[in-house]
Amino acid sequence: MTSNQAIPLAPRKAEEDVWKYPRPPALQRTPNRLRVVWTSAEGIETVIADTTEGYRVLETSHPPTYYLPPSAIKVPLTKTSRQTFCEWKGKASYHTFNPPSSSRPINDRIWSYPSPTPGFTPIKDYLSFYASTGMSEAQAGGSWRCFVDDEEVGVQEGDFYGGWITSNIRGKMKGGPGTWGW
């Protein structure tokens, strides 16, 4: 198992170019506060997750993907049957969030690695969130917002990758139309 101290600490708010990120991807501890907040259609906020003990994964042409420890999760999540495979991190499991005041669950927008590959064992069972629910606020009965420190993140284009875009991240990013062949 990799020591937490052996994993580099990410810089705080340094300007970063996604084309200078490595391939294969790198794991970093992050000093930033990571939050995910649900806002119901009535405007009531519920904290889904909140931590200063997260990690981020950096990969060429992608904004960082953040992973939050299970202890950061403030609401119940249910594991779904969906699984995907990452050549670098292993098999991912997905989770459902049942928002308060909504009759529609948010399925498969949160994932984790129950048995990650050796280079990613520190994120075992940590959870990562897409930066959006993948549906309109009307369909979902609200929305969730993701934050790095106090900055609300932008959504990585497409619906395959789950990177979070902050104001310090630069460069053309993979995920949108025409970027799959890079």
Buried (B, 14 or more C-beta within 10 A) or exposed (E): EEEEEEBEEBEEBEEBEBEEBEEEBBBBBBBBBBBBBBBBBEEEEBEBBBBEBBBBBBBBBBBBBBBBBEEBBBBEBEEBEEEEEBEBBBEBBBBBBBBEEBEEBBBBBBBBBEEBBEBBBBBBEBBBBBBBBBBEEEEBBBBBBBBBBEBEBBBBBBEEBBBBBBEEBBBEBBBEEEBEEE
